[in-house]
């Protein structure tokens, strides 16, 4: 009886300890002084974890990217190693993702011929962005591989080079002419239109592709950290009546985690979609 009573007495403390450990997985920050530590932009500039002080140093975000790449390879290997006419659940899920890119992006925007040409690129962009976005809501990782400029910028440059290549290949003599001097515009107006077209087509496009993806992932991470850090502060630092507020911030954090999953998928779709749109504009007949 005495042992049972002691176990019941310590049960609430154990539950609080388990919750604290769970929050520490979601909020990798120190609160040793008992104060509130909100999210910081410094989280996107972590120190080296492996091979410190060498040219091969790897920080937390680079490690997350490696994990995402391994996950992509593993998912597609498991989903396609035993293809069958009647697919299983996992094969169906992989095929659904591939069909999303092939049917709703490549074929719809570029047609069958050009869609088939650029399908490998669009598929790579979609799944690379998707998996690196989703690392932001996975415990132990807790940050998106696309929340630092490297990956978004590289993918934007790939999209930029691809649509210029597609336009030049389609119409070597007229691509730049039609891009900068759209038909149907009076000649004097080109003084205004041509600089605008140059900036919007050849400068703004890669910049907006990069910043749209990166800023969405940064803001999502900061909000998640804010919710779960506030929960940790209200429940474990203040206690008492503040636990009610802690329950509220925890609920908001969980709901926003689901929203962040939706944003991860949407941003991957938008990046691949805009890449296809730029290619489609480049290979349009008037070029």
N, C-alpha and C positions, 0 to 999 in steps of 0.2 A: 504493500500500500504506500509506504514511504517513497519507494523508488518511482512508482507511478505518479505520485504527487509531484515529485521533483521534475519528472519528465514533462508533465503538463505545465509546470511553472516556467520551464526553459523553452517550451515550444514557441511562444511569441517571439523570443529573442532569436531563435533559429530561423524563423520565418523572415524576420527583419534582415538578418544576415544574408539569407538567400536572395532577398530582393535587392539588397545593396550590391551583392556580387553581380547580379543580372544587370543592374544599372551601370556598374563599372565596365561591363562589356560594351554597353551602348555609348557610354560617355568616357572615353579614355583620357581623363584629366584628373589632376590632383586637387583634393580639397582638404589637405591635411590641416590647414589652419582653421577649418570650420566655417570659412567665409564662402560667399557665392562666387563661383568662377564661371563666367559666361564664355561663349565661344570666342575664339580668337582667329584672326587671319593667319597667325603663325602656324596653325595646324596644317596649312598647305605648303609649308616649307620645313619639313621635318629633317632631323639629322640622320646621318647614315646609320643603318642597322648592320650592314655587312660590308666587309672590305673597306673600312673607314680609312680616310687619308690616302686612297689610291684612286686611279682613274676608273676603276671598276666598282666604286662605292655604290651601294644600293640602299635607298631610303625606303620608308614605309609605302609611299605611293607607287614607286617603281615595283616594289614587291607585290602590291595589290594588282598591278597591271600584269605581272607574270602569272599570278593566280588566275586572273580572268582569261588570259590566253590559253592556259592549260585547261581551264573549264570548257572553253569553246571546243578545243580539240577533243576532249573527253566526251562531251555531249554529242558531237557529230559522229565520232567513232562508235559510240554505243548505239546511236540511233540509226546508223546505216550499215553496220557490220553484217547484219542478217536481215536483209531486205526481203519482204514477202508480199505477195499479191494482196493478202488480207493483213494489213499492218496492225501491229500491236499498239498499245497506248503510247509508248515512248516514241516509236517510229511515226505515229500519227502526229504527235506534237512537233517533232522535227520537220515533218513534211508541211505542216500548217505554217510554220515560220518561213520555210522556203517559198511556199506558195504566196504568202503575204507579199514578199518582195517581188517575186516573178510576175504575179497577176496584177496586184494592186499598184505596183510602182513601175516595173520595167515595161511590161506589155501595155499597160494603160497609157503611159506617157510617151514611150518610144516606139511602140508598135512591135510586131513579132521580130522583124529583122534586126533593128537596132537594139531592141530589148534583149535579144539573145546575145548580142555582142558585149553589152555592158552589164549583163546580169551578174557575172562573177564579182565585178567591182562593187556594185550596189549591195549584193549579199554580204560581202566582206565588211563594208561600211556599216550596214545595219546591225549585224551581229556583234561586231567589235564594239560599237558604241553601246549597244544594249547590255552586254555582259559587263563592260567597264562601268556603266551607270549603276547597275544593280549591286556592285560591291559596296555602294554607299549605305545599303540597308542590311548588310550581312554582318552578324556579330563577329568580332575579332578583326574584321577588316574595317568596317565603319567609315570608309571614305571612298568616293568614286574615283576611278582611275582617270576620268575625264575632267576632274575638278581642278587640274593644273594644266596650263596652256599647251604642254607638249603634244599630247595625243590629239586634241581638237585642232591644233594648228597644222599638224602633219596631215590629218584627214582633209582639212580644208584646202591645203595645197594640192593634195592628190585630186580632189574634185575640180579645183581651178585648172590644173594642167590638163585634166581629162576633157573638160568641155572646150578648152581652146584647141586641143589636139583634134577633137571630133569636128569642130567647126572648120579648121584648116583642111582636114582630110576631105570633108564634104565639098568645100568650095575654097580652094587655095587662094584664088584671086579676090574673092568678094567677101570673105568672112569679116575681116576688119573693117572693110568699107561699109558693109551693111550694118555692122554693129555700131559704128560711130556716126554713120550718115543714113539714118532710117529713111525709107522712101516716103514720098508724099509730103515732105516738109519743104517749105520755101527756102531757097538758098540763103537769104540773109539770116534766117532763124538758126541756121547751123552754128552760128557764132555762139549761141547759148546752148543749143541742144547737144552739140558734139562734146564739149567738156563734161556735161552732165552724164551723157551716155558712157564716156570713158571712165569716169569716177564710179558710177553705179555698177558697170559691168566688170571692170578689171581691177577695181580697188575695194569697193564696198562688199562685194560678194564673199570673198574669202574672210574678210574681217567679221562680217555678220555671222557666217557659219561658225567661226571659231568662238566668238563671244557669246552667241546664243546658247550653245551647248555648255561652255565652261561656266557661265554665270548662273545658269539654272542649277547646275550641280553644286556650285559653291553655296548658293542661297539655301538649297535644300539641306545640305549638310549643317550649315549654321543653325537653321531652325530646329532640326532634330536634336542637335547638341544642346540648344537652349532649353527645349522642353524637358529632356531627360536630366540635364544638370539642375534645372529648377526642381524637378521631382526629388532628386537626391538631396538637395539643400533643404527643402521644406520638410521632408520625412525624417531625415537622419541628422540634420544639423539643428533645426528649430524644434521639430516635434510638436506635441500638443495639438492645439487647434489648427496649426499650419498643415497638418497631415491631410486635411480636406483639400487644401489648395494643391498639395502634392498629388493627390488622387486625380485632380482635374488636369494638371499638367501631364501626368502619365497617360491619361486618356487621350489628350490632344496629341501627345507624342506617338501613340500607337496608331491613331487615325491618320496622322500625317505620314507615318511610315508607309501605310497603304497608298496614300496619295503620291508619295515619292516613287513607289514602284510604277504607278501609272505614268508619272512624269518621265521615268527612265525609258519606258517603252515608247512614249510619245516623242521624246527627243531623238531617239534612234530612228523612228519612222520619219520625222521631219527632216533630219540630216540626209537620209537616203533619198527622200522625196525631192528635196531642193536640188540635190546633185543631179537627179534625173531631169528635173525641170531645166536646169542650166544646160545640160547636154541636149535636150530637146530643142531649146531655143537656138543652140549652136548649129544643129543639123537641119533646121527648118528650111524649106525649099527656097525662100527668098535669099538665103545665104549662098 
